[in-house]
Amino acid sequence: MGTQSESLLISSLLYVLVLAHVLTSPVSAKNLKQQEKDRIIKLPGQPPNLNFSQYSGYISVDQKAGRALFYWLIEAPVSKRPASRPLVLWLNGGPGCSSVAYGASEEVGPFRVRSDGKTLYLNPYAWNNEANMLFLDSPAGVGFSYTNNLDDIYTVGDKRTVKDAYTFLIKWLEIFPQYNHRPFYIAGESYAGHYIPELSQVIVRGNKGTKNPVLNFKGFLLGNPLIDDYYDNIGTHEYWWNHGLISESTYKDLQKFCPNETFLFPKNKCSTALNRAYQQFGSINPYSIYSTPCYETGTLNRNLHLSLVFMHVNNSAIRGNWSDSPKSMLPIFKELIAAGIRIWLYSGDADAILPLTATRYSIDALNLKTDIEWYAWIDPFNEQVGGWTQVYKGLTYVTVRGAGHEVPLTKPRLALLLFNYFLKNQSLPESLID
């Protein structure tokens, strides 16, 4: 897009293409109008001549309670033919982390904020180079998503989060019918180790018996996930010990008091042992143990309000407590594997929060047969080892060398490569090193 008139022409052509599809789809003119209302014309400080479309806004998931979820859709560039690309929903974890603030703004989204806090530049490793990316702030009360019912803050948990996310997807597809029947994937990290399998289960069960489902779910990609409290506990504490972060006595106390505690909310003697472990960490970044800790907060708050109106944001979001969190996702994994859903798990191997040892213990508990044994995969850019991987019957596991908890933040090129191979459902390239 070289000029403003060219940009308007392309925008008009896109509108005509959408309209042509809508005229042959069971969608109302009201929904088409909403789609165009949600189109982002321009973000403050964005680079000139963008060649991809963006939309953002709200989908009501419970009108009586006044719950609405905020989304940001960033389509693939025109040159990459977005109509031929899959749709990928990105979910951050927490619970309570915004997918817009984390996933879109510092991990896999197309923009990065310059140090002036006012202008943006393009991320060369943005995932919309491979797919149309849909970022969702979930549950209500996180990021820009909101609820008008104060009782919601005391009942928020896994069950309602998944129910609302599914409602969001069904209603969102009514407004964006061009994505009906399109290959659909989910990606995310951390506590999304709960959100994503749970949402996948609801989708798979909802699609059962449907030959051509509107929500054409194919699989998920999940990084440094919370999967099973028991295995996450023993694997995490083992990682701390064998990386020299804690003492022998602290490790023994963690082994004794913590394995059966709830991973998110430990109590009693386990909590005491954990506090001692955190003190022994010293001044490191446990999310990426070999990275320099960040002690300074940004100064972007003063400029944030300038961009919210351009993204159609209601600034009345509230936060809440967490009420339900199942101790294990492994039964859901088994159900999804039996249903033929593509599952890839990955770990940044420098993460001490939900480390690779925790995930490997959970995978081992699934008792899956191995299709391709453990091997070092290569980064074709520099022919260096990018990490290690093993392909099981029904699941692929990948480690990313030197990456932290947010793999796309710490190793963006490797994360994009991993994403590309996941979408193609191909094993990562083998290392040239014997």
N, C-alpha and C positions, 0 to 999 in steps of 0.2 A: 504494500500500500504506500504509494509515493506521495499522494496528495490527499487533502480532506475530501475532495469530490470522489476520488477513487475509493476512499474508505466508506463514504456514504453509499456508493454504488454496490460495493461488496456486501455491506449491511443490508441493503435493499434486496439483493439477490438471495442472501441467506433467509431473509424474511419470506420471500416468494417460495423458496424451497420448503421451508417449514409449513407455509400455508398449503402448498400442494399436497404435502403429506397429510396434513390435518384434514383436508377435504375428503380424504379417503379413509380416515380413521374416526373411531367413535369418540370424538372429543368436541367439546362445546367451544363456541366463539369466545365465551368468557374465559376459558382456560388458556386459549391462545393469547388473549389480551393480557392475561396475567404473566405469561411467559415473556412477552415483550416489555411489560412493566418492570420485570425483574432484570432485564438486560442492563449490564453495567456499561455505560457509554464511555466513561473515562475515569480512572482513579487519579487523585492528585499526585503529581510527581512521577507518573508512569513514563517509561521510555516511549519515544515516538514510534508510529507506524507498526503497532502490534498486529500480528497476523492470526490471532485467535480470539474467539468470543468468550465472554464471561457473563454469568448471571448470579444474582444473589437475592435472598429474600427469606420469607417465612412460610412454613407449612403448618397449619393448625393440626395438632394430633389429638387434642381433647378440647372441644369448644366449650363445654360446660365448665371445666376447670381453668380454662384460659391458658393451656399449654401450647406453645408453638416452638418449633425447632428451626434454627437458622442454618442455611446452606450457602455454599459458594461453589458454583460449577465453573470449571475452567476447561474449555474444550481444547482438543488437539489443534495445532496450527493448520491453517488452510492447506498448506503445502503437504501436510501429512494425511490429508483426506479424513477429517474427523468423522464423517458419516460411516467410514469403514472401520473405525476404531472401537474397541470395547468401552464400556462404562465401568469405572472403578470407584467404589465408595471408600473413602479414607476415614478411619476412626482412631483418635487418640484415646489413651486410657486415663489413669489417675487413681481412682475415679475423680473426675473433676477437671481434666485437662482439655482445653479447647483445641479442636482439630484445625480451626482457622489460625489460632495463635501459634500452635506448634507445627502440625503437619503441613499446612499451607505456607506459613510465614517463615519457618526456619528449616524445613526438611525437604518436602517434595514439590512444593508450589513453584510457580514460574518467577516470582518476584523476591528480591531481597532489598532491605532498607539500607540506604547509605548512612554513614555516620552523622550526617546533618539532620537525620530524622524527618526529612521532608521529601526526599526523592528516592525513586526505586531504580533498580537495575535488574536485568534478566539473569536468572539462574540457568547456566548451561546444562545442568543435570536435572532439570525439571521433569517430572514424570508425565506431564501432559505431552511430552514428545512422543510417548508411546500409547497413551490412552486419554480418554476424556475423564477428568478427575472431579469427583464430587466430594467436597469436604462438608462434614456435618458436625455441628456443635451439639453434643449429646451427653447426658440427658438435659431436660429443661432445667435452667439454672446455671448451666455451664456456658462460658463464652457469651455469645449474643442470644442464645436460646433462653426462653423465659417461661414462667408460670405466674398466673395471677392468683393462684390459690395457695395461701400460706401453709396449709396442711401438707402440701406436696413436699415441702422441704424435710418433713419428718418421715416420709414414706418412700423416698427415692431409693432405688436399689436396682439389682440386675433385672428383675422381672419387668418392672415398669419401663426401664430403659430400653429393653429389647422390644417390648410391645409397641412403644412409641416410635422406635426406629423403623419397625416394619410398617406401621401405619404411615409414617413419613414417606417411605419408598413407594407404597401403593398410590398415595395421593400425588406425590411428585411426578410419577409417570403419567398421571392423567394430564398434568400441565405440560409435560415434555414427552408427548407420544412418539416422537422420532426415536426414542430410546426403548420403546416397547420391543420385546423379543431380541434385543441386542445382547450379545454376550456380556455378562455382568459378573464382576469380581468384587471382593472386599479385601482391603489391606489395612494394616495398622500395627500397633505395638503395645507392649506393657499390659495394662489392665484390659486392653482390647482382647487379650487372651481369654477374657470372659465374654465381652460383648460380641466378638466375631463368631466364635463357635455357637453361642446361644442364638444369635440372629440367623446364622446359617441353618441351624436346626429348624427354626420357625419357617424359613423360606422353603426348605426341602420338603417339610411336611405339608406346607400350603400348596406346593406344586405337584404333590403326589397325584398321579392319575391324569395329569394335564399333558397333552402331547406337545403343545407349543406355548409354554407359559410366557406371560407378559414379562415377568421378572425371571429372565433366562440365566439363572445362577449357575456358574461353572466351578468356582472355587475361591480359596482365600490364601493370602500371603501375610504371615504374622511374625513380627519381630520381637525378640527378648520378652516373651509372653509370661504372664501369670497363668499357669495351667492347673496345678495341683498343689494344695497347701503343703502336704507332707513332702513331696519330692522337691518342691521349691525351697522348703526350709533346709533339708539336708544338703541339697546341691549348692545352695547359696553359702551356707556356713562352711562347707568344704572348700569352696572357691576362696573365701576369705582366708582360710587357714593355709592352703597350699600356695597362695600368692603372698604370704607373709604379712597380711594385714592385721592379724590378731595373734594373741598368745596361745600356747598349748592349753592352758587352764581355761581360758575363755572359750576356746573351741569345744572342750569337753563339757562345759556347762551348757553351751548351745545344743550340743548333741543330746544332753540329758533332759533339758527342760523345754526345748522348743519344737521338736519334730511334729507334734500333734496340735500345736497352737494354730489359730487362724493367722494366715500370713500377714493380712492387713492390720489386724488388731490384736497383737500378742498381749498376754497378761502375766502378772505375778513374777515368778522367778525367771521366766523367759524374757520378760521385758527388762529385768535388771541385767541379765546377761547381754542383751542386745545393746543397752546403753553403754555398757563397758566396752563392747566391741566398737561402737561408733567413736568412743573416745580414743581407742587405740588406732583408729584409722589415721588420725592426725589431720592436717590440712590438705586433704586430697579431694578430688572430684570423684565420688564413688560411681557416678554414671559413666565415667571414662577415666580409669585410674591412672593412665599415663599422660593425660592432658593437664594443662595448667588450669587450676581453679579460677573461676570468674568471681571476683569480689565486688565488682562495680555493677550497679544497675544502670540500665539505659536511661536516656532523657527524652524518650519518645512520647511520654504521656501528654506533654503540652501540645503535641501536634496530632494526637490520635483522634480527637473529636473532629478534626477537619475532614478525615476520610470516611467517618461512619455514615454520613448522609449519602455519600456516593454509593455505599454498599447496602442501603435500605435497611439500616440497623435500628431496632428498638433498643434503647439503652437502659431498659428497666430489669435486666436479668438479675436473679437472686441465686444464692448458693444454699446448699443444704447438707444434711447428714446422709450416711449410707446405711440401709436397713437390712438388705439381704445379699449374701455373697456365697454361693455354693463352694464347698471345699475342693471340688474336683471337676474339671471339664473332660476328663478322660472317657467317661461313658458317652458323652456327646461326640467326641472324636471317633470313637468306634462306630457309632451310628452313621456318621458322615462318610467315613471311609467305606463302609458297607454300601452306601448309596452312590459311590463312585465320584464323590466330590474331590476336586484337586486341592491338595493341602501341601503348602510349603511353609516350613518354619525356619527362621534364621536367627542367628545370635551374633551381636558384636562381641568379640572375645575379650574386650577390655571393660565390659560392664560388670560391676559388682553388685548391682541392685537386683537384677534377674539374670544371672550369668548362664553361660552355656552349660555348666554342669547341672543346673536345675532342669533345663530343658531336656538334656540328654537322659536324665533319670526318668522324666515323664515319658519320653519316647520309648525307652526301654520297657516301661511298664505296659505298653500297648502290645508287646510281643509280636511285632510285625516281622515278616520274612524280608530278607535283604535282596534287592534286585541288583544294586551296584554297590560294592564295598567302598569304604571310606577312602577318599583320595583328595589330593591337593588340586584345587582348581586355579586356573590362571587368569590374570588380568591381561587381556590381549594388548592393552595400551603400552605396557612396559615389560610384559612377559615375566612379571613377578607373581608369586603366589598370592592370590586374593583371599584365600581361606581354605576351608576343607568342607567336604560334603559327603553324604551318604544317601542313597536312594532306596527307600523301602517300598514294599508293595502297598501302595495307597498313601505314601507320604514321602516328601523330600525334606531333608534337613541340611542347612548350609550355615557355616560360620564365616564371618567377615573379619579378616585379620586386622587388628588395630582399631576396630570400630567400637564405639561406646554404646550406651543404651539406645540412643537415637542414631541408628546406623546411617540414615541418609544425611544427617547433620555432620557426622564425623568422617564418613567415607562416601561422599556423594556420588562419585563416578562408579564405584563398586556397587552401590545400592541401585543405581539406574541399570547397570548391567544385569544384576540379579533380577530386577523387575522385568527386564526384557526377556530373559530366559524363562521366567515364570509364565509370562503371557504366552510364549511359544510352546510351553510345556516341554522344554528340552533340557537335558542335563548340562550343567555348566562345563565349559571347556577344560580338558585335563591339562595339568601342568606339563611343560616340556622337561621339567626336572625329573630325572629318574629316581 
